[in-house]
Amino acid sequence: MEIQIHKTKLLNSANIITLIRFIFIPVFVYLLLTESNSNITKFVFCICILTDLLDGMIARYFKLKTDFGAFFDPLTDKLLILSSFTVLTYINKIPKWLFLTVIGRDFMLISGWLILFILTRHAKVKARPAGKISIVLTMITVVFVLFNLPKIQFVFYATTVFLFISLMDYYLNGIKNLIKSTTK
């Protein structure tokens, strides 16, 4: 299924799945605030994770990648992670230092992108392997908290390490791109 606007594919099945995940975010936040230990809260978060896997697989397999999807999918992931960490910190299930690490990394990534864009007038963000691992670990962190699984401190620290590694990776890649663009 595709919806076209001026011959440009806007919504295809992969993007619709991403939109469903986007719609589930406020539902998850509400449930987390009102029924943080309920099975429905856990189920909704699991739906969000599954739709994240599913939309990417469909987009790649059926060659349905779009500019809209390239922007909206990571934005939806960020909103899910940031809202999850915000609420879980608010209800004292995630330590403040981890919340600040997640927020700080994203702030620094956005700042770095802005600087690169200002200096080069173009700065396309491409997902990097360390960044993907960080996203997976942040989602695993939420799963560990929701399901009250053991070894949660280890998961907190592993997530923090990969957040830092991915930040450095994005910064080094940005510096490389900046040097490349100024030597042309």
WOGI-V291764 format. One record per pair of residues at least 12 apart in sequence whose ideal C-beta (glycine too) atoms are under 10 Angstrom apart, sorted by the first residue. I is the first residue (numbers start at 1). J is the second residue. D is the distance in whole Angstrom. If there is no record, write none. Layout:
i->I j->J d->D
i->I j->J d->D
This chain:
i->1 j->13 d->6
i->1 j->16 d->7
i->2 j->15 d->9
i->2 j->16 d->10
i->2 j->64 d->8
i->2 j->66 d->10
i->3 j->15 d->9
i->3 j->16 d->9
i->5 j->68 d->10
i->8 j->66 d->8
i->8 j->67 d->8
i->8 j->68 d->9
i->9 j->64 d->8
i->9 j->65 d->10
i->9 j->66 d->5
i->9 j->67 d->9
i->9 j->68 d->8
i->9 j->69 d->9
i->10 j->66 d->7
i->10 j->67 d->9
i->10 j->68 d->6
i->10 j->69 d->9
i->11 j->66 d->8
i->11 j->68 d->7
i->11 j->69 d->9
i->11 j->72 d->10
i->12 j->55 d->10
i->12 j->58 d->8
i->12 j->59 d->8
i->12 j->62 d->8
i->12 j->63 d->10
i->12 j->64 d->5
i->12 j->65 d->9
i->12 j->66 d->7
i->12 j->68 d->9
i->12 j->69 d->8
i->13 j->54 d->10
i->13 j->55 d->8
i->13 j->58 d->6
i->13 j->59 d->9
i->13 j->62 d->8
i->13 j->64 d->7
i->14 j->54 d->8
i->14 j->55 d->5
i->14 j->56 d->8
i->14 j->57 d->8
i->14 j->58 d->4
i->14 j->59 d->4
i->14 j->60 d->9
i->14 j->61 d->9
i->14 j->62 d->7
i->14 j->64 d->5
i->14 j->65 d->8
i->14 j->66 d->8
i->14 j->68 d->10
i->14 j->69 d->6
i->14 j->73 d->8
i->15 j->55 d->7
i->15 j->58 d->9
i->15 j->59 d->8
i->15 j->64 d->8
i->15 j->65 d->10
i->15 j->66 d->6
i->15 j->68 d->6
i->15 j->69 d->5
i->15 j->70 d->10
i->15 j->72 d->7
i->15 j->73 d->8
i->16 j->51 d->10
i->16 j->55 d->8
i->16 j->58 d->10
i->17 j->50 d->9
i->17 j->51 d->5
i->17 j->52 d->9
i->17 j->53 d->10
i->17 j->54 d->6
i->17 j->55 d->4
i->17 j->56 d->9
i->17 j->57 d->10
i->17 j->58 d->7
i->17 j->59 d->9
i->17 j->69 d->10
i->17 j->73 d->9
i->18 j->51 d->7
i->18 j->52 d->8
i->18 j->54 d->9
i->18 j->55 d->5
i->18 j->56 d->9
i->18 j->58 d->10
i->18 j->59 d->9
i->18 j->68 d->9
i->18 j->69 d->6
i->18 j->72 d->6
i->18 j->73 d->5
i->18 j->74 d->10
i->18 j->75 d->9
i->18 j->76 d->6
i->18 j->77 d->9
i->19 j->51 d->9
i->19 j->55 d->9
i->19 j->68 d->10
i->19 j->69 d->10
i->19 j->72 d->8
i->19 j->76 d->8
i->20 j->47 d->8
i->20 j->48 d->9
i->20 j->51 d->6
i->20 j->54 d->10
i->20 j->55 d->9
i->20 j->76 d->10
i->21 j->47 d->8
i->21 j->48 d->5
i->21 j->49 d->9
i->21 j->50 d->9
i->21 j->51 d->4
i->21 j->52 d->6
i->21 j->54 d->9
i->21 j->55 d->7
i->21 j->72 d->10
i->21 j->73 d->9
i->21 j->76 d->5
i->21 j->77 d->8
i->21 j->79 d->9
i->21 j->80 d->7
i->22 j->48 d->9
i->22 j->51 d->9
i->22 j->72 d->7
i->22 j->73 d->9
i->22 j->75 d->8
i->22 j->76 d->5
i->22 j->77 d->10
i->22 j->79 d->7
i->22 j->80 d->8
i->23 j->76 d->10
i->24 j->44 d->6
i->24 j->45 d->9
i->24 j->47 d->6
i->24 j->48 d->5
i->24 j->51 d->8
i->24 j->76 d->9
i->24 j->80 d->8
i->25 j->44 d->9
i->25 j->45 d->10
i->25 j->48 d->7
i->25 j->76 d->7
i->25 j->79 d->6
i->25 j->80 d->5
i->25 j->81 d->10
i->25 j->82 d->10
i->25 j->83 d->6
i->25 j->84 d->9
i->26 j->79 d->9
i->26 j->83 d->8
i->27 j->40 d->9
i->27 j->41 d->9
i->27 j->44 d->6
i->27 j->47 d->9
i->27 j->48 d->9
i->28 j->40 d->10
i->28 j->41 d->7
i->28 j->42 d->10
i->28 j->43 d->10
i->28 j->44 d->5
i->28 j->45 d->6
i->28 j->47 d->9
i->28 j->48 d->6
i->28 j->80 d->7
i->28 j->83 d->7
i->28 j->84 d->7
i->28 j->87 d->9
i->28 j->142 d->10
i->28 j->146 d->10
i->29 j->41 d->10
i->29 j->44 d->10
i->29 j->79 d->10
i->29 j->80 d->9
i->29 j->83 d->5
i->29 j->84 d->8
i->29 j->86 d->8
i->29 j->87 d->6
i->30 j->44 d->9
i->30 j->87 d->9
i->31 j->43 d->9
i->31 j->44 d->6
i->31 j->45 d->9
i->31 j->87 d->10
i->32 j->44 d->9
i->32 j->45 d->8
i->32 j->83 d->8
i->32 j->84 d->7
i->32 j->86 d->10
i->32 j->87 d->5
i->32 j->88 d->7
i->32 j->90 d->9
i->32 j->91 d->7
i->32 j->93 d->9
i->32 j->142 d->9
i->32 j->145 d->10
i->32 j->146 d->8
i->33 j->87 d->6
i->33 j->90 d->8
i->33 j->91 d->7
i->36 j->87 d->8
i->36 j->88 d->8
i->36 j->91 d->6
i->36 j->93 d->7
i->36 j->145 d->9
i->36 j->146 d->8
i->37 j->93 d->10
i->37 j->146 d->8
i->37 j->147 d->10
i->37 j->148 d->8
i->38 j->146 d->10
i->39 j->146 d->10
i->41 j->146 d->7
i->42 j->142 d->10
i->42 j->143 d->8
i->42 j->146 d->5
i->42 j->147 d->6
i->43 j->146 d->10
i->44 j->146 d->10
i->45 j->80 d->8
i->45 j->84 d->7
i->45 j->139 d->8
i->45 j->142 d->6
i->45 j->143 d->7
i->45 j->145 d->10
i->45 j->146 d->6
i->45 j->147 d->10
i->46 j->143 d->8
i->46 j->146 d->9
i->46 j->147 d->10
i->48 j->76 d->9
i->48 j->77 d->9
i->48 j->80 d->6
i->48 j->84 d->9
i->48 j->139 d->8
i->48 j->142 d->9
i->49 j->80 d->9
i->49 j->136 d->9
i->49 j->139 d->6
i->49 j->140 d->9
i->49 j->142 d->9
i->49 j->143 d->8
i->51 j->73 d->10
i->51 j->76 d->9
i->51 j->80 d->10
i->52 j->73 d->8
i->52 j->76 d->8
i->52 j->77 d->6
i->52 j->80 d->8
i->52 j->135 d->9
i->52 j->136 d->10
i->52 j->139 d->8
i->55 j->69 d->7
i->55 j->72 d->10
i->55 j->73 d->6
i->55 j->76 d->9
i->56 j->69 d->9
i->56 j->73 d->7
i->59 j->73 d->8
i->70 j->124 d->9
i->70 j->125 d->9
i->70 j->126 d->9
i->70 j->127 d->9
i->71 j->125 d->9
i->73 j->127 d->10
i->74 j->125 d->8
i->74 j->127 d->7
i->74 j->131 d->9
i->74 j->135 d->8
i->77 j->135 d->6
i->77 j->138 d->9
i->77 j->139 d->8
i->78 j->102 d->10
i->78 j->106 d->7
i->78 j->109 d->10
i->78 j->110 d->10
i->78 j->135 d->9
i->78 j->138 d->10
i->80 j->135 d->10
i->80 j->138 d->9
i->80 j->139 d->8
i->80 j->142 d->9
i->81 j->102 d->7
i->81 j->106 d->9
i->81 j->134 d->9
i->81 j->135 d->7
i->81 j->138 d->5
i->81 j->139 d->7
i->81 j->141 d->9
i->81 j->142 d->8
i->82 j->99 d->9
i->82 j->102 d->7
i->82 j->103 d->7
i->82 j->106 d->7
i->82 j->138 d->9
i->84 j->102 d->9
i->84 j->138 d->8
i->84 j->139 d->8
i->84 j->141 d->9
i->84 j->142 d->5
i->84 j->143 d->10
i->84 j->145 d->9
i->84 j->146 d->9
i->85 j->98 d->7
i->85 j->99 d->5
i->85 j->100 d->10
i->85 j->101 d->9
i->85 j->102 d->5
i->85 j->103 d->8
i->85 j->138 d->7
i->85 j->141 d->8
i->85 j->142 d->8
i->85 j->145 d->9
i->86 j->99 d->7
i->86 j->102 d->9
i->86 j->103 d->8
i->87 j->142 d->10
i->88 j->141 d->9
i->88 j->142 d->7
i->88 j->145 d->6
i->88 j->146 d->8
i->89 j->102 d->9
i->89 j->103 d->9
i->91 j->145 d->10
i->93 j->142 d->9
i->93 j->144 d->10
i->93 j->145 d->5
i->93 j->146 d->8
i->93 j->148 d->9
i->93 j->152 d->9
i->94 j->141 d->7
i->94 j->142 d->8
i->94 j->144 d->10
i->94 j->145 d->6
i->94 j->152 d->9
i->94 j->156 d->8
i->94 j->159 d->10
i->95 j->153 d->9
i->95 j->156 d->7
i->97 j->156 d->9
i->97 j->160 d->8
i->98 j->138 d->9
i->98 j->141 d->8
i->98 j->155 d->10
i->98 j->156 d->5
i->98 j->157 d->9
i->98 j->159 d->7
i->98 j->160 d->6
i->98 j->163 d->9
i->101 j->138 d->10
i->101 j->156 d->9
i->101 j->159 d->8
i->101 j->160 d->5
i->101 j->163 d->6
i->101 j->164 d->8
i->101 j->167 d->10
i->102 j->134 d->9
i->102 j->138 d->7
i->102 j->141 d->9
i->102 j->159 d->8
i->102 j->160 d->9
i->102 j->163 d->7
i->104 j->163 d->9
i->104 j->164 d->10
i->104 j->167 d->9
i->105 j->131 d->10
i->105 j->134 d->8
i->105 j->138 d->10
i->105 j->160 d->9
i->105 j->162 d->10
i->105 j->163 d->5
i->105 j->164 d->8
i->105 j->166 d->7
i->105 j->167 d->5
i->105 j->170 d->9
i->106 j->163 d->9
i->106 j->167 d->9
i->108 j->167 d->6
i->108 j->170 d->9
i->108 j->171 d->8
i->109 j->125 d->8
i->109 j->131 d->9
i->109 j->166 d->9
i->109 j->167 d->7
i->109 j->170 d->6
i->109 j->171 d->8
i->109 j->174 d->9
i->110 j->125 d->10
i->112 j->125 d->10
i->112 j->167 d->9
i->112 j->170 d->7
i->112 j->171 d->6
i->112 j->173 d->10
i->112 j->174 d->5
i->112 j->175 d->9
i->112 j->178 d->10
i->113 j->125 d->6
i->113 j->170 d->8
i->113 j->174 d->7
i->115 j->174 d->8
i->115 j->178 d->9
i->116 j->171 d->10
i->116 j->173 d->10
i->116 j->174 d->5
i->116 j->175 d->9
i->116 j->177 d->7
i->116 j->178 d->6
i->116 j->181 d->9
i->119 j->174 d->10
i->119 j->178 d->6
i->119 j->181 d->8
i->119 j->182 d->8
i->120 j->174 d->10
i->120 j->177 d->8
i->120 j->178 d->7
i->120 j->180 d->9
i->120 j->181 d->5
i->120 j->182 d->8
i->121 j->181 d->9
i->122 j->177 d->9
i->122 j->181 d->8
i->123 j->174 d->8
i->123 j->177 d->8
i->123 j->178 d->9
i->123 j->181 d->9
i->124 j->177 d->9
i->125 j->170 d->8
i->125 j->173 d->10
i->125 j->174 d->9
i->126 j->170 d->10
i->126 j->173 d->8
i->126 j->177 d->10
i->127 j->170 d->10
i->128 j->166 d->7
i->128 j->169 d->5
i->128 j->170 d->6
i->128 j->172 d->10
i->128 j->173 d->6
i->129 j->165 d->10
i->129 j->166 d->9
i->129 j->169 d->8
i->130 j->162 d->7
i->130 j->163 d->9
i->130 j->164 d->10
i->130 j->165 d->5
i->130 j->166 d->4
i->130 j->167 d->9
i->130 j->168 d->8
i->130 j->169 d->4
i->130 j->170 d->8
i->130 j->173 d->10
i->131 j->162 d->9
i->131 j->163 d->9
i->131 j->165 d->9
i->131 j->166 d->5
i->131 j->167 d->9
i->131 j->169 d->7
i->131 j->170 d->6
i->131 j->173 d->10
i->132 j->162 d->10
i->132 j->166 d->8
i->133 j->158 d->10
i->133 j->159 d->10
i->133 j->162 d->5
i->133 j->163 d->10
i->133 j->165 d->8
i->133 j->166 d->7
i->133 j->169 d->10
i->134 j->159 d->7
i->134 j->160 d->10
i->134 j->161 d->9
i->134 j->162 d->5
i->134 j->163 d->5
i->134 j->164 d->9
i->134 j->165 d->8
i->134 j->166 d->4
i->134 j->167 d->8
i->134 j->169 d->9
i->134 j->170 d->10
i->135 j->162 d->9
i->135 j->163 d->10
i->135 j->166 d->9
i->136 j->159 d->9
i->136 j->162 d->9
i->137 j->155 d->7
i->137 j->156 d->10
i->137 j->158 d->6
i->137 j->159 d->4
i->137 j->160 d->9
i->137 j->161 d->9
i->137 j->162 d->5
i->137 j->163 d->8
i->137 j->166 d->9
i->138 j->155 d->10
i->138 j->159 d->6
i->138 j->162 d->9
i->138 j->163 d->8
i->139 j->159 d->10
i->140 j->155 d->6
i->140 j->158 d->9
i->140 j->159 d->8
i->141 j->155 d->5
i->141 j->156 d->7
i->141 j->158 d->9
i->141 j->159 d->5
i->141 j->160 d->10
i->142 j->155 d->10
i->142 j->159 d->10
i->143 j->155 d->9
i->144 j->156 d->8
i->144 j->159 d->9
